[in-house]
C-alpha cells in the first residue's frame, strides 16, 4: 500500500487532513500512531470526533472502524474524552 486512501476508513477528507499534519504514507501513520495522528488533526480541525479516532485506529489495524474490539473502543473513548478540545 502506497497511499493513505488504500487503508480502510481513509477517504479523501481524512487523507487530506493527514497530509496537512505531515503524514503522507501508511508507514508514517503506523509510526505516528492513531492517537497522535488524531491529536495533530484535532489541532487543525477542532471538530475531529471520536469516530475519526476510531477510523485512524482501524486503518492502522486493517479493519473497518466498526470492527474494532469493544476493549479497543473503550480505550479510544477514554482517550477521546481526556483529549478533546472544547469548542
N, C-alpha and C positions, 0 to 999 in steps of 0.2 A: 504494500500500500504506500503510495507516494503522496496522496492528497488527503487533507483532513476530511474532505467530504466522502472519502472511501470508507470512513468509520461509521458505525451505526450511530444514529442520533445527530450527526453533524451535517446540518444543511447549510445553505448559503449564509444565513444570518450568523449562526454561531461560528462558522468558519471565518467570516469577515471579522468578527469580534476577536477571535483568537489571533488572527493576523495583526490586528491593531495593537494587541498587547505583546507581540513579538513571538508568538507560537505559530510556526509555519509548516510543521510536518507532524505526522502521527508520532514520530520518535520524540520530537520536542514536547508534545503533550504528555507522553509517558514519563519523560524526565521531569517535567514540571509537576505533574500530578493534578488530579481533578480539583482538589480543594484550592491549591494555589492558583490554578488557571481561573477558577471561578472568582477568587478574590481579585485577581487582575481585571477580569471582565467587569466585576461589580464597580471598580473604580471609574470605568468609562461608561457604565450603564447601571446606575443605582437600582433599576427595576429588575436586575438579574434575579431570578426566582429560584426556589428550591428545585423545580423541575429542570432548570438549566444545569444545576449542580448534578442532579441525577443523570442527565443526558451525558455530561462530561465523564462521569464515573463509568457509565455503561459503555461509552465509546472506548475507554481505556481497556475495559474487560471484554470487548467484542460482543456486548449484549444490548438489546433494546432497553431503554430505561425502565420499562415495566417488568423486565425480567430480573431486576436486581433482587437479591435475597432480602427478607424482612430485616435481618441484622444489619445489612449494609444500609438500607433505607433509614433505619432508626439512627445509625451513626451519622449519616449525612444530614438528617433532620436536626439533630443536636448541633452539629457544626453550623448549619444554616442559622439556627436560632441565635447562636452565640456570635455570629459574624456579619449578619445582615446590616446594611446601612439603613438607618431610619430616614425615610423620606416623607 
